[in-house]
């Protein structure tokens, strides 16, 4: 699917982004954000203030030098003013600005991550998996980190506007014609700058996908896990050439834009210099004619330079902010997004295991043309152990996602204890169920114990509860052999940590499930990386441990589902067989043939 990226925004959208950024940081740290703005405005005007004070000092010194009765005490006031200037501007405000900027940068690194994953949780899986939302989320995750840069630009913009106005007022008193001339010329310089900035941005946007591929290849070439196979199969030079070829071409295009930008800026800068010299001439002439003192002349020079510079910086900042604001619109859109479905209000009865019924359920993924299921009808009785089998791609895992309300059905309804699953409070539903997906989560930077208790971390427990869960998952023996036992960190990237095998990771994930002990237990290929003997033992314990719960097991290994109370056979999105293992074997249908074929493979092996 083609990724569409916004390349233009209007003034209203621009101001909306600026407001959102300011609101974000004022909520994060109002005092630091306010002081950052105050310090930056003061910092931008310190050159003007210093020149004014120096000018007054020079006038006093000149006056006393020409006097027949010079008085050294007359310089005390201007010198004292300079001392206050250095203490306030160069000392307090300067350090305050650095402190606020640095502390906000560090705070934002953690706070932005937190508010981002909180927003993802708020939106819910079905909203996040919308294709158009996925594109925005990817860009928002990348560009949210630019928010501090945008804040600094906003602060710089305000400071430059304040300095431009102050300088313009000073210049207008002596050279009124210079103010509109410099404004017009600054606008003339702004237009080509916007043109080249747009070229720069469009070049990046047009090559986003190619850049992403090049970065992915670069990451692969730097990944020790990937590098082993690449080196062995002599693929390094092939991939290296692809990366280099892209970057050579991409950088050449970008450098051309940069060269044209600075060539144009240099040419237009000559005109600005001519205006500046003309302004100097007028100020010098007024000084020679006695309209200005030497100190006033220096102050006017500084005001003229500040006005010209701050005006240019204001327009440059607006141009730069415009490009960043285009990117930040995706961030704002994501944070203003709402879940595609509202949450339900009803709660499950926890006095008994849930009963589940699929009533004429049809489902297709968002933007998909074909249905995964059509008119599915079946019931899981309360406290029943059921199994769902079928070939790969039959839709077994999709059924699990529907049961977990990751997606909502396209047609029909799923009832839990007679209540439409969409009418249930999602948090209440998740307290009653547990799902172990085939692609389960493993928290490598946590300890073995933390990986287990995360399944139900809020309940009171003892070490014996953790050990019993790991025993049921066939994990206690190898965890006990770890150097730090249950406190062992499970990542070799952390000092003292180790790297468990894939089978060990899966057993720890299953232990987490035993520890959670949900009313509705759903296992989606839970033992795919575990040897057959351990798998047999684990499933026996699952059937025994959850005998008073509703259990749904999905597996491609028929030996693991034969003990289920009811087996549902899915093929091409439809329920084709249903019954116990013995019943289905007597029918000699799809299940029986698949079971015998798999059993034959085991015997031959």
C-alpha positions as CSV (number, residue, x, y, z in Angstrom):
1,X,0.0,0.0,0.0
2,X,1.3,3.5,-0.9
3,X,2.2,5.6,2.1
4,X,0.8,9.1,1.8
5,X,2.7,11.8,3.7
6,X,1.4,15.3,4.1
7,X,3.6,17.8,2.4
8,X,1.6,21.1,3.0
9,X,-0.2,22.7,5.9
10,X,-2.0,25.9,6.3
11,X,-1.5,28.6,8.9
12,X,-4.3,27.2,11.1
13,X,-2.6,23.7,11.2
14,X,0.8,25.3,11.8
15,X,-0.5,27.2,14.8
16,X,-2.3,24.1,16.0
17,X,1.1,22.2,16.1
18,X,2.8,25.1,17.9
19,X,0.0,25.2,20.5
20,X,0.1,21.4,21.0
21,X,3.9,21.5,21.6
22,X,3.7,24.3,24.1
23,X,0.8,22.6,25.9
24,X,2.8,19.3,26.0
25,X,5.8,20.9,27.6
26,X,3.9,23.2,30.0
27,X,2.1,20.0,31.2
28,X,5.4,18.2,31.5
29,X,7.3,20.9,33.3
30,X,5.6,24.3,33.5
31,X,8.2,26.1,35.5
32,X,11.2,24.9,33.3
33,X,9.3,25.7,30.1
34,X,8.4,29.2,31.3
35,X,11.9,30.0,32.5
36,X,13.4,28.7,29.2
37,X,11.3,31.2,27.3
38,X,12.2,34.1,29.7
39,X,15.9,33.2,29.5
40,X,15.9,32.9,25.7
41,X,14.2,36.3,25.2
42,X,16.6,37.9,27.6
43,X,19.6,36.2,25.9
44,X,18.5,37.4,22.5
45,X,18.4,41.0,23.7
46,X,21.6,41.0,25.8
47,X,23.8,42.2,22.9
48,X,21.5,45.3,22.5
49,X,21.6,45.9,26.3
50,X,25.3,45.5,26.5
51,X,26.0,47.9,23.7
52,X,23.7,50.5,25.2
53,X,25.5,50.3,28.5
54,X,28.9,50.4,26.8
55,X,27.8,53.4,24.8
56,X,26.8,55.2,27.9
57,X,30.2,54.3,29.5
58,X,32.1,55.5,26.4
59,X,30.2,58.8,26.4
60,X,31.0,59.4,30.1
61,X,34.7,58.5,29.6
62,X,34.9,60.8,26.5
63,X,33.2,63.6,28.4
64,X,35.5,63.3,31.4
65,X,38.6,63.0,29.1
66,X,37.8,66.3,27.5
67,X,36.9,67.9,30.8
68,X,39.3,70.2,32.6
69,X,38.2,68.7,35.9
70,X,37.7,65.0,35.3
71,X,35.7,63.1,37.9
72,X,36.5,59.4,38.1
73,X,33.4,58.7,40.2
74,X,31.2,59.5,37.2
75,X,32.0,56.1,35.7
76,X,30.8,54.2,38.8
77,X,27.1,54.2,37.7
78,X,27.8,52.9,34.1
79,X,30.3,50.4,35.4
80,X,27.9,49.3,38.1
81,X,25.2,48.9,35.4
82,X,27.6,46.7,33.4
83,X,28.3,44.6,36.5
84,X,24.6,44.0,37.0
85,X,24.3,43.1,33.3
86,X,27.1,40.5,33.6
87,X,25.5,39.0,36.8
88,X,22.0,38.9,35.4
89,X,22.5,38.2,31.7
90,X,25.8,36.4,31.5
91,X,25.3,34.7,34.9
92,X,21.9,34.0,36.2
93,X,19.8,34.0,33.0
94,X,22.5,32.3,30.9
95,X,22.9,29.4,33.3
96,X,19.1,29.3,33.9
97,X,18.5,28.9,30.2
98,X,21.1,26.1,29.8
99,X,19.7,24.4,32.9
100,X,16.1,24.5,31.6
101,X,17.1,23.4,28.1
102,X,19.2,20.4,29.3
103,X,16.8,19.3,31.9
104,X,13.8,19.4,29.5
105,X,15.8,17.4,27.0
106,X,16.4,14.7,29.5
107,X,12.9,14.8,30.9
108,X,11.4,14.6,27.4
109,X,13.3,11.5,26.5
110,X,11.5,9.5,29.2
111,X,8.2,11.4,29.3
112,X,7.6,11.3,25.6
113,X,8.1,7.5,25.6
114,X,5.7,7.1,28.4
115,X,2.9,9.3,26.9
116,X,3.4,7.5,23.6
117,X,2.9,4.0,24.8
118,X,0.0,5.2,27.1
119,X,-1.7,6.6,24.0
120,X,-1.1,3.3,22.1
121,X,-2.8,1.4,25.0
122,X,-5.7,3.9,25.0
123,X,-6.3,3.5,21.3
124,X,-6.5,-0.3,21.5
125,X,-5.2,-3.0,19.1
126,X,-8.0,-2.8,16.5
127,X,-7.4,1.0,16.0
128,X,-3.6,0.5,15.9
129,X,-3.9,-2.1,13.2
130,X,-5.7,0.1,10.8
131,X,-3.3,0.5,7.8
132,X,-3.6,4.3,7.7
133,X,-3.1,4.4,11.5
134,X,0.0,2.2,11.3
135,X,1.7,4.6,8.9
136,X,1.0,7.6,11.1
137,X,2.1,5.8,14.2
138,X,5.4,4.8,12.6
139,X,6.1,8.5,11.6
140,X,4.8,9.8,14.9
141,X,7.1,7.5,16.9
142,X,10.0,8.8,14.9
143,X,9.1,12.5,14.7
144,X,7.8,12.8,18.3
145,X,11.5,13.0,19.3
146,X,11.7,16.3,17.3
147,X,9.2,17.9,19.7
148,X,12.0,19.4,21.9
149,X,13.6,20.8,18.8
150,X,10.2,22.4,17.9
151,X,9.9,23.9,21.4
152,X,13.3,25.5,21.1
153,X,12.3,26.9,17.7
154,X,9.1,28.3,19.1
155,X,11.1,30.0,21.9
156,X,13.6,31.3,19.4
157,X,10.8,32.6,17.2
158,X,9.3,34.5,20.1
159,X,12.7,35.9,21.2
160,X,13.5,37.0,17.6
161,X,10.2,38.7,17.2
162,X,10.7,40.6,20.5
163,X,14.2,41.6,19.5
164,X,13.1,42.7,16.0
165,X,10.4,44.9,17.4
166,X,12.7,46.5,19.9
167,X,15.4,47.1,17.3
168,X,12.9,48.5,14.8
169,X,11.7,51.0,17.3
170,X,15.2,52.2,18.0
171,X,16.2,52.4,14.3
172,X,12.9,54.1,13.2
173,X,13.7,57.1,15.4
174,X,16.8,57.9,13.3
175,X,16.5,56.0,10.0
176,X,12.7,55.5,9.5
177,X,13.1,54.4,5.8
178,X,15.5,51.6,6.7
179,X,12.8,49.6,8.6
180,X,10.4,48.9,5.7
181,X,13.3,48.4,3.3
182,X,14.9,45.7,5.5
183,X,11.5,44.0,6.0
184,X,10.9,43.9,2.3
185,X,14.4,42.6,1.5
186,X,14.1,39.9,4.3
187,X,10.8,38.7,2.7
188,X,12.5,38.6,-0.7
189,X,15.3,36.4,0.8
190,X,12.6,34.2,2.5
191,X,11.0,33.1,-0.7
192,X,14.0,31.2,-2.2
193,X,14.7,29.8,1.2
194,X,11.2,28.3,1.3
195,X,11.7,26.9,-2.2
196,X,14.9,25.1,-1.3
197,X,13.5,23.9,2.0
198,X,10.6,22.4,0.2
199,X,12.9,20.7,-2.2
200,X,14.9,19.3,0.8
201,X,11.7,18.0,2.5
202,X,10.3,16.5,-0.7
203,X,13.5,14.7,-1.5
204,X,13.4,13.1,2.0
205,X,9.7,12.3,1.6
206,X,10.0,10.8,-1.9
207,X,12.8,8.6,-0.8
208,X,11.4,7.6,2.6
209,X,10.8,3.9,1.7
210,X,14.2,3.5,0.0
211,X,15.9,5.2,3.0
212,X,14.0,2.8,5.3
213,X,15.2,-0.2,3.3
214,X,18.8,1.1,3.3
215,X,18.6,1.6,7.1
216,X,17.2,-1.9,7.5
217,X,20.0,-3.4,5.4
218,X,22.6,-1.4,7.4
219,X,21.1,-2.7,10.7
220,X,21.3,-6.3,9.3
221,X,24.9,-5.8,8.4
222,X,25.6,-4.6,12.0
223,X,23.7,-7.3,13.7
224,X,25.9,-10.1,15.0
225,X,23.0,-12.6,14.7
226,X,22.4,-11.8,11.0
227,X,26.1,-11.2,10.2
228,X,27.0,-14.9,10.8
229,X,24.8,-16.2,8.1
230,X,25.6,-13.3,5.8
231,X,29.4,-14.0,6.0
232,X,29.0,-17.7,5.7
233,X,26.9,-17.4,2.5
234,X,29.2,-14.7,1.0
235,X,26.3,-12.2,0.9
236,X,28.1,-9.3,2.6
237,X,29.4,-7.6,-0.6
238,X,26.1,-7.9,-2.3
239,X,24.2,-6.2,0.6
240,X,27.1,-3.7,1.2
241,X,26.9,-2.6,-2.5
242,X,23.1,-2.1,-2.3
243,X,23.5,0.2,0.8
244,X,26.4,2.1,-0.7
245,X,24.7,2.6,-4.1
246,X,21.6,4.0,-2.5
247,X,23.5,6.4,-0.2
248,X,25.8,7.6,-3.0
249,X,22.8,8.5,-5.1
250,X,20.7,9.9,-2.3
251,X,23.5,12.0,-0.9
252,X,24.4,13.4,-4.3
253,X,20.8,14.7,-4.7
254,X,20.8,16.2,-1.2
255,X,24.2,17.9,-1.7
256,X,23.0,19.5,-4.9
257,X,20.0,21.0,-3.1
258,X,22.3,22.2,-0.3
259,X,24.8,23.7,-2.8
260,X,22.0,25.6,-4.6
261,X,20.6,26.8,-1.3
262,X,23.8,28.4,-0.1
263,X,24.8,29.8,-3.5
264,X,21.5,31.7,-3.6
265,X,21.8,32.7,0.1
266,X,25.3,34.1,-0.6
267,X,24.1,36.1,-3.6
268,X,21.1,37.6,-1.7
269,X,23.4,38.2,1.3
270,X,25.4,40.7,-0.7
271,X,22.3,42.9,-1.0
272,X,21.7,42.7,2.7
273,X,25.3,43.8,3.4
274,X,24.9,46.8,1.1
275,X,21.7,47.9,3.0
276,X,23.7,47.5,6.3
277,X,26.6,49.7,5.1
278,X,24.1,52.3,3.9
279,X,22.6,52.3,7.3
280,X,26.0,52.7,8.9
281,X,26.7,55.7,6.6
282,X,23.5,57.4,7.8
283,X,24.4,56.8,11.4
284,X,28.0,58.0,11.0
285,X,26.8,61.1,9.2
286,X,24.4,62.0,12.1
287,X,27.2,61.4,14.5
288,X,29.6,63.8,12.6
289,X,26.8,66.4,12.5
290,X,26.4,66.1,16.2
291,X,23.0,64.5,16.3
292,X,24.4,61.4,18.0
293,X,27.2,60.8,20.5
294,X,29.8,58.1,19.9
295,X,28.0,55.9,22.4
296,X,24.7,56.5,20.6
297,X,26.4,55.6,17.3
298,X,27.6,52.3,18.7
299,X,24.2,51.5,20.0
300,X,22.5,52.4,16.7
301,X,25.1,50.1,14.9
302,X,24.1,47.2,17.2
303,X,20.4,48.0,16.8
304,X,20.7,47.9,13.0
305,X,22.6,44.7,13.0
306,X,20.2,43.1,15.5
307,X,17.1,44.2,13.5
308,X,18.6,42.8,10.2
309,X,19.8,39.6,11.9
310,X,16.7,38.9,14.0
311,X,14.4,39.6,11.1
312,X,16.3,37.1,9.0
313,X,16.4,34.6,11.9
314,X,12.6,35.0,12.4
315,X,11.8,34.1,8.8
316,X,14.4,31.3,8.8
317,X,12.9,29.9,12.0
318,X,9.4,30.1,10.5
319,X,10.6,28.3,7.4
320,X,12.3,25.6,9.5
321,X,9.3,25.2,11.8
322,X,7.0,24.9,8.9
323,X,8.9,21.8,7.6
324,X,9.0,20.3,11.1
325,X,5.3,21.2,11.7
326,X,4.3,19.2,8.6
327,X,5.9,16.1,10.2
328,X,4.4,16.9,13.6
329,X,0.8,17.0,12.2
330,X,1.0,13.2,12.2
331,X,2.0,13.3,15.9
332,X,-0.9,15.6,16.8
333,X,-3.3,13.4,14.7
334,X,-2.2,10.3,16.6
335,X,-2.6,11.9,20.0
336,X,-6.0,13.3,19.1
337,X,-7.2,10.0,17.7
338,X,-9.9,8.1,19.5
339,X,-10.6,4.3,19.5
340,X,-12.6,3.1,16.5
341,X,-14.9,1.3,19.0
342,X,-16.2,2.5,22.3
343,X,-15.8,0.3,25.3
344,X,-18.6,-1.7,26.8
345,X,-20.1,-1.3,30.3
346,X,-21.1,-4.7,31.5
347,X,-19.0,-7.0,33.7
348,X,-18.5,-10.8,33.6
349,X,-19.9,-13.0,36.3
350,X,-16.8,-14.5,38.0
351,X,-18.6,-17.2,40.0
352,X,-18.2,-19.7,37.3
353,X,-16.0,-20.3,34.2
354,X,-17.3,-18.5,31.2
355,X,-19.4,-20.1,28.5
356,X,-18.6,-18.9,24.9
357,X,-20.9,-19.0,21.9
358,X,-20.1,-18.0,18.3
359,X,-23.4,-17.0,16.6
360,X,-23.2,-16.7,12.8
361,X,-19.8,-15.1,13.1
362,X,-18.1,-13.7,9.9
363,X,-14.9,-11.8,9.9
364,X,-12.4,-10.2,7.5
365,X,-9.4,-8.0,8.4
366,X,-9.6,-4.3,7.8
367,X,-9.3,-3.4,4.1
368,X,-9.2,-7.1,3.2
369,X,-11.3,-8.3,0.4
370,X,-12.0,-11.9,1.5
371,X,-13.5,-13.3,4.7
372,X,-11.4,-15.4,7.1
373,X,-14.7,-16.9,8.5
374,X,-18.2,-17.0,7.3
375,X,-21.2,-17.9,9.4
376,X,-19.3,-19.8,12.2
377,X,-21.6,-21.4,14.9
378,X,-20.3,-23.3,17.9
379,X,-20.3,-23.2,21.7
380,X,-17.7,-23.7,24.4
381,X,-19.4,-24.9,27.5
382,X,-18.5,-23.6,30.9
383,X,-15.6,-25.5,32.4
384,X,-15.0,-27.4,29.1
385,X,-11.6,-28.2,27.6
386,X,-11.9,-27.6,23.9
387,X,-9.4,-27.7,21.0
388,X,-9.3,-26.0,17.7
389,X,-7.3,-27.7,14.9
390,X,-6.8,-27.0,11.2
391,X,-4.1,-26.5,8.6
392,X,-1.9,-23.4,8.7
393,X,-3.8,-20.4,7.5
394,X,-7.2,-21.8,8.5
395,X,-7.8,-18.9,10.8
396,X,-7.2,-20.6,14.2
397,X,-5.1,-17.7,15.6
398,X,-7.7,-15.2,14.2
399,X,-10.3,-16.9,16.4
400,X,-8.1,-16.3,19.4
401,X,-7.9,-12.6,18.5
402,X,-11.7,-12.4,18.2
403,X,-12.0,-14.1,21.7
404,X,-9.6,-11.5,23.1
405,X,-11.5,-8.7,21.4
406,X,-8.4,-7.7,19.5
407,X,-10.8,-7.4,16.6
408,X,-14.6,-7.1,16.4
409,X,-16.5,-9.5,14.2
410,X,-17.7,-8.2,10.9
411,X,-21.1,-10.0,11.2
412,X,-22.8,-12.0,13.9
413,X,-21.8,-11.9,17.5
414,X,-19.7,-13.6,20.2
415,X,-21.5,-14.3,23.5
416,X,-19.7,-14.8,26.8
417,X,-22.1,-15.9,29.5
418,X,-24.9,-14.7,27.1
419,X,-23.4,-11.2,26.9
420,X,-22.2,-9.8,23.6
421,X,-18.4,-9.5,24.0
422,X,-18.5,-5.9,22.6
423,X,-20.8,-4.9,25.6
424,X,-18.2,-6.0,28.2
425,X,-15.7,-3.7,29.8
426,X,-12.4,-4.6,28.2
427,X,-10.4,-4.4,31.4
428,X,-12.9,-6.6,33.2
429,X,-12.7,-9.1,30.4
430,X,-9.0,-9.2,30.4
431,X,-9.0,-9.9,34.2
432,X,-10.9,-13.1,33.5
433,X,-9.0,-14.4,30.5
434,X,-5.4,-15.4,29.7
435,X,-4.0,-15.8,26.2
436,X,-0.6,-17.4,25.4
437,X,0.0,-16.5,21.8
438,X,2.3,-18.5,19.5
439,X,4.4,-15.3,19.2
440,X,4.4,-14.8,22.9
441,X,6.0,-11.9,24.8
442,X,9.3,-12.5,26.5
443,X,10.8,-9.8,28.7
444,X,14.6,-10.4,28.4
445,X,15.6,-7.5,30.6
446,X,13.6,-8.8,33.6
447,X,14.5,-11.7,35.8
448,X,13.0,-15.2,35.5
449,X,10.8,-14.5,38.5
450,X,9.6,-11.2,37.1
451,X,8.8,-12.9,33.7
452,X,6.5,-15.3,35.6
453,X,4.7,-12.9,38.0
454,X,4.1,-10.3,35.4
455,X,1.1,-12.6,34.4
456,X,-0.7,-11.5,37.6
457,X,1.7,-9.1,39.4
458,X,-1.0,-7.4,41.5
459,X,-2.0,-10.5,43.5
460,X,-0.3,-11.6,46.7
461,X,2.0,-14.5,46.2
462,X,4.8,-16.4,47.8
463,X,7.9,-17.9,46.3
464,X,6.2,-21.3,46.4
465,X,3.5,-20.0,44.0
466,X,6.2,-19.0,41.5
467,X,8.0,-22.3,41.9
468,X,4.7,-24.3,41.5
469,X,3.9,-22.4,38.3
470,X,7.4,-23.1,36.9
471,X,7.1,-26.8,37.9
472,X,3.9,-27.2,36.0
473,X,5.6,-25.6,33.0
474,X,8.7,-27.9,33.2
475,X,10.8,-24.8,33.9
476,X,11.8,-25.1,37.6
477,X,14.7,-27.5,36.9
478,X,16.6,-25.3,34.5
479,X,15.8,-22.1,36.3
480,X,17.2,-23.6,39.5
481,X,20.4,-24.2,37.6
482,X,20.8,-20.6,36.7
483,X,23.6,-18.8,38.6
484,X,21.1,-16.4,40.2
485,X,18.2,-18.8,40.1
486,X,14.8,-17.1,39.8
487,X,16.6,-13.7,40.1
488,X,18.6,-14.4,36.9
489,X,18.3,-11.7,34.2
490,X,17.5,-13.3,30.9
491,X,19.5,-11.2,28.5
492,X,23.2,-11.6,27.7
493,X,23.2,-7.9,27.0
494,X,22.9,-7.1,30.7
495,X,25.9,-7.7,33.0
496,X,25.5,-11.1,34.6
497,X,22.6,-12.0,32.4
498,X,22.3,-15.1,30.3
499,X,20.6,-16.1,27.0
500,X,17.9,-18.8,27.5
501,X,17.2,-21.2,24.7
502,X,14.0,-20.8,22.7
503,X,12.4,-23.8,24.4
504,X,13.3,-22.4,27.9
505,X,11.8,-19.0,26.9
506,X,8.5,-20.8,25.9
507,X,8.4,-22.8,29.2
508,X,8.9,-19.6,31.2
509,X,6.0,-18.0,29.2
510,X,3.8,-21.0,30.0
511,X,4.8,-20.7,33.7
512,X,3.6,-17.2,33.6
513,X,0.2,-18.6,32.4
514,X,0.0,-21.1,35.2
515,X,0.8,-18.2,37.7
516,X,-2.0,-16.1,36.1
517,X,-4.6,-18.9,36.5
518,X,-7.4,-17.3,34.5
519,X,-11.0,-18.4,34.3
520,X,-10.7,-18.6,30.5
521,X,-7.4,-20.0,29.4
522,X,-6.5,-19.8,25.7
523,X,-3.4,-21.5,24.4
524,X,-2.3,-20.8,20.8
525,X,0.4,-23.3,19.8
526,X,2.0,-22.9,23.2
527,X,4.6,-25.6,22.8
528,X,5.9,-25.1,19.3
529,X,9.5,-24.9,20.5
530,X,9.4,-27.6,23.1
531,X,10.4,-31.2,22.7
532,X,7.6,-33.8,22.5
533,X,8.2,-35.4,25.9
534,X,8.0,-32.0,27.8
535,X,5.0,-31.1,25.6
536,X,3.2,-34.3,26.7
537,X,3.9,-33.5,30.4
538,X,2.9,-29.9,30.1
539,X,-0.4,-30.6,28.4
540,X,-1.3,-33.2,31.0
541,X,-0.7,-30.6,33.7
542,X,-2.7,-28.0,31.7
543,X,-5.7,-30.4,31.6
544,X,-5.3,-31.1,35.3
545,X,-4.6,-27.6,36.5
546,X,-7.4,-25.9,34.6
547,X,-9.9,-28.7,35.0
548,X,-12.5,-26.4,36.5
549,X,-11.8,-23.6,34.0
550,X,-12.8,-23.0,30.4
551,X,-9.8,-24.0,28.3
552,X,-9.2,-23.4,24.5
553,X,-6.2,-25.1,23.0
554,X,-5.0,-24.4,19.5
555,X,-2.3,-26.8,18.2
556,X,-1.1,-28.4,15.0
557,X,0.1,-31.4,16.9
558,X,-2.9,-33.8,17.2
559,X,-1.3,-35.7,20.1
560,X,-1.8,-32.6,22.3
561,X,-5.5,-32.2,21.6
562,X,-6.8,-35.7,21.8
563,X,-7.7,-35.4,25.5
564,X,-9.9,-32.3,24.9
565,X,-13.6,-32.7,25.7
566,X,-14.5,-31.3,22.3
567,X,-12.4,-30.8,19.2
568,X,-13.4,-28.2,16.5
569,X,-11.9,-28.7,13.1
570,X,-11.6,-25.5,11.0
571,X,-10.9,-25.6,7.2
572,X,-11.1,-22.7,4.8
573,X,-12.9,-20.5,7.3
574,X,-15.6,-23.0,8.1
575,X,-16.3,-25.5,10.9
576,X,-16.3,-28.9,9.2
577,X,-16.1,-31.3,12.1
578,X,-16.9,-31.3,15.8
579,X,-16.7,-33.9,18.6
580,X,-14.4,-35.8,20.9
581,X,-11.2,-37.5,19.6
582,X,-12.9,-40.9,19.6
583,X,-16.0,-39.6,17.8
584,X,-13.9,-37.9,15.1
585,X,-11.7,-40.9,14.6
586,X,-14.8,-43.1,14.0
587,X,-16.1,-40.6,11.4
588,X,-12.9,-41.1,9.4
589,X,-13.0,-37.6,8.1
590,X,-10.6,-34.7,7.8
591,X,-9.4,-35.0,11.5
592,X,-8.9,-38.8,11.4
593,X,-6.9,-38.6,8.2
594,X,-4.7,-35.8,9.4
595,X,-4.2,-37.5,12.8
596,X,-3.2,-40.8,11.2
597,X,-0.9,-39.0,8.8
598,X,0.9,-37.2,11.6
599,X,1.0,-40.4,13.7
600,X,2.6,-42.2,10.8
601,X,5.3,-39.5,10.5
602,X,6.1,-39.8,14.2
603,X,6.4,-43.6,14.0
604,X,8.7,-43.5,10.9
605,X,10.8,-40.9,12.7
